[in-house]
Amino acid sequence: MNWQILKALITDKDFRFVYLSRKEFYNNMPDEEFLKRKYKCLMHHDLNLDNPVYFNEKLQWLKLYYKKPEFVKLVDKVAVKDYIAETIGSEHIIPTLGIYDRFEDIDFDKLPNQFVIKCTHDSASTLVCSDKKTFDFKKAKKQINKCLKKHYHMLGREWPYGQVQPRIIIDQFMVDEGGIELKDYKFFCFNGEVKCVSVDFNRFTDHHANYYSPEFKLLEIGKKGCRPDPDHKLDKPSNWDEMIQIAQKLSTGFPFLRVDLYSIKGKTYFGELTLFPASGFSPFMTDEQDKLLGSWITLPEKCVS
């Protein structure tokens, strides 16, 4: 531990709480108390669960009071592919190269030169191998094994992840038309209606995300942690209308669901479904933007079965 971290742990109570929560120090703390404390630390205002108005506030409410068993399969990177195949068709699924219980079970000699490896029960373990000759297998093993042991759901009390069997999934490596990394098209859907779309680009070099309307018009919305770049020109995908339709079909019946899709040579591929983006702890550029997206969520009746 370096001196700056040690100093912050001693002098900054907010930093101390967030840091220790990532170390699973507060796993025994009740969910509501934990979320209120972490929300105050990261968002810098109190979490109002009685009358939430912010988008990030309402995500915390949904974590605590809207627990449907079917949500588990939505966050399981294996089970969700069966759900997607049944709902919109298997042609939209990126091929799976293997599913494993342990890193040691993987025979990398049988894998192609490029692939994507990640855990099934979290959203922070993805590793991209673009060339096996330069891929750091030792580092990958250490990271994946660490993620397999981590109780990811406790970091933000995203309960569905806690009911997913921790495994390893390896998917086919995909690139866009230019032969470079895929852009993430993240459709923010409210009761089956796309209201805005976040498009991530340059993830591994200079990560930005612009927000667009369903008509692909640039919006004045952005996150502080991944700032927009209005000067960056993005072309509307040729399959944009199909992507909108797929996102709306997958999100029907959900007060909120983010549907992540890819566009590859005019074809739509499924990425993932996200119930609580950034676990509801990612500030927008302004409070007004947070309130705007919050106004689009109509909270349902409580369901904690």
N, C-alpha and C positions, 0 to 999 in steps of 0.2 A: 504494500500500500504506500503510495507516494504521500509527500508532506501535504500537498494541497487537499487531497481527499481527507486525510486525517484531520486537518484544520477545519474543513467544512463539517465533518462529522461532529466535531466538538462545538462549533459555534453556530451552525445553521440547523435548527430543529426540523425544518421542512426537508432539507437535503438528507438529514439523518433518517427521517422516516421513510422516504422514497428509497434510499440506498438499502436500508435494512429490509424493506419489504421485498426488494428484488432478491435478497438472500433468504427469503421465506421466514424471516424472523417473526412475522406477525400472523402466521398461518392459523393460530388458534383464536385470533380476534374475530368477533362476529362480523358478518359481511357488511351490515349497514354502517357500523362504526368505522370499519376499515375504509369503506368507500368514501365516507364523509371526510375522513382525515386525508386520504390520498388526493381526493378532488380539491380540497382546500390548498394542499401543498402545490399542486400542479396548475390549477386553474385560478388560484388567488382570489376566490370568493366562495362563500358557503354553498354547500349542496342543498338545494331546496327540493325535498322529495314530496312535500305536501302540495306544492303548486309549481312544478318544474316548467321553465319556459325555454331554456337553452337546449340546443340539440344534444350537447354532451351531458346535460342534466337528465334529459329524458332517456338517454342510453343507460344511465345508472339505474333509473326507475325500472326500466325493462329488465335489467339483470336481476333485480330483487323481486319483482312482482309479476313477471310474465314468463313463467317457466313451463314450456310445453315439451314433453318427452321427445317429440319428433325433431326438435332443434339439434339433438345430438348427432343425427346422421348428416345434418347440414354442414357441421364443422369437421367431421371425420373425413380426411382426404381420400380414404378408400371408399367408404359407404356412400359419400356424396356422388361419386361417379355413377353408381347404380341408379341413384335418384335422378340424375341429369339424363341418363340414357332413357329412363322411363318417361320423363317429362318432355324433353325436346329432341331426343334422338342421340344415339351413340356416335353419329358422325361429327358431333361437336366436342367430343372428348379427346384430349391429348393422350396418346397411347401410353399405357403403363408398361414399364420394362421389368418391374419386379417389386415384390412386397416382402419384407424381411422383419424378423423379430430382433435380430442382432446385426450389428455392423460386420461382425466376423463371418456371418453367413453369406455375405455378398461375394460372388465370383466376378470380380471386375474384368477378368479376361474375356468373359462372355458378353460384356456390355459394349455398346458402340463407343466410338472415340469421344462422343459428346453426350451428356445426359444431365438431368437435374435431380438432385437428391434432397429429401426433406423428411421430417417426422410427420406422423399422421395426426398428432394431438396438439399441435401448437401452430403459431403463425410467424415464427422467427428463426427457423432452422434451415431455410432454403440455401443450398449451395449449388452453384452452376459449374459443371465441368465442360469447358469448351475445347479442351485438349488433354487427353490422359497423360501425355508426355510431360506436361508442366503442372498437372493437378497435384496439390499437396494432400495425398491420401492420409498421411499421419495427422495433419491438422484437421482434416475432415472427420476422421475417426474420433478424435478428441471432442470436437464440437457436437457431433451427432450423439455420441454416448452421453455427453453432458445434458443435452436436450431431452434424451429419452428418460433420464432420471428426474428431470425437473417437473415440479407440479405447476405447469404453466397456468392452469386455471386459477391458481391462488394469487397470481400477480395482479390481476384486475377483477378477480371474483367472477370470471366468465365461466359459469358453472357447466355449460355443455361440454367444454373441453375436458373436464374432469371425469367424464363418463366414456371417453374415447380410449381404446386400447393403444398404448404407445407402441408404434411400429415405425418402420422405415419404408418409404415409397420412393421409387425411382421412375421418373417420367422421361419421355423422349424430349430431347432438346429441340426447341423451335426458334426460328428467327423470322423477322419480317421480310418484306420484299427486297429491302436493301441489304439483307444478309447480316443485319445487326440485331441487338437485343429487342425484344418485343416491348411495345408500349402497353401499359396497363390501362384499360378502359374500365373505370369503376362507376357503375351506374347506381346512383342514389335513388332508391325506389321507396315510395310511400303508398301503402295500400295498393300496390300494383301499378303505380304511376311513376314514371321517370321524371324527376324534377330537375336534376342536374347530373353532370358526368365529370368526374375527375380523370384527367389523362396524365399519367406519369411518364416521364421520359428522362433519358440520361441517368438511369438509376445508379449506375456504377461509376459515373464520372462527375456529373454536376447535376444532382437530382433536383428536379422541379416537377410541379404538378399544376396544370391549368384546369379551370372549371368551365364547362360549356353547358349551354341550354340543350334541350332535346333537338333544337333546330341547328345545333352546332355553332352557336354564337358565343363568343368569349364573355364570361361573366366576371363581375368584380367580387370574386370569392376566392379565398385561398387559406392555407394553413401556415402558421408561423414556422413550424418545423420542416415544411417542404414548400417553400414560397413559389408563387406563380411567376411565370416569365412571359408577360404579355407581348414581348417582342419576338418570341419564338413562334414561328409559323408552323401550324399543324394542319395538314390536309384532312378533310372529311373522308373517312373510309367509304369505299364504294358499297359496303354492306352495312352502312350505318342504320338504315331502317330496319334491317333484319335484327341487328343487335338490340335496338330499342324494343322490338317485339319480343325477343327472347328474354330480355331483362324483365319486362312487364309480366310475362307469363310465369317466370320463376318466382316473382315477388308477390304475386296475387295472394291476398289473405294475410299478409304480414304488415303490421303497422309501420315497420321499417325493415328493409333488407338491402344491403349493398351487393350487387351482382357484378363480379369481375369477369370481363371477357377479353379475348384477343382477336385481332383481325390479321389473318395471314393469307395473302394472295386472294383477297376477296371472300375468304371463308371465315366463319365465326367459330371460335373455340372457347370452351368454358375454362375459367381460371379458378375461382372459388366463390363461395357465398360467405358474407360477413355480417353477423348480427350486431356487433359492437365495434365499429371502426376505431382503431387505436385505443380500444377499451374505454372510449369516452373520455380520454385524457389529453386530447390534442387540440390546443387553442386555435381558433380561426384568427385571421388577421385583425378582425374587429369583433366586439361583442354583438354588434348588429347582425353580422353574418351568422354567428352562432344562434341568435334568436330567430333569424329567418328560417334556417333549416329546422330549428325546433318547432316553429309554427306549422311545419308540414307534417309533423308526427301527431296523430290523434291517438292518445293513449287508450288502450283497450281496458276491459274489465280485468281485474287482477286474476291471475291464474298461477298458483304456486303448487299444483299437484305434482 
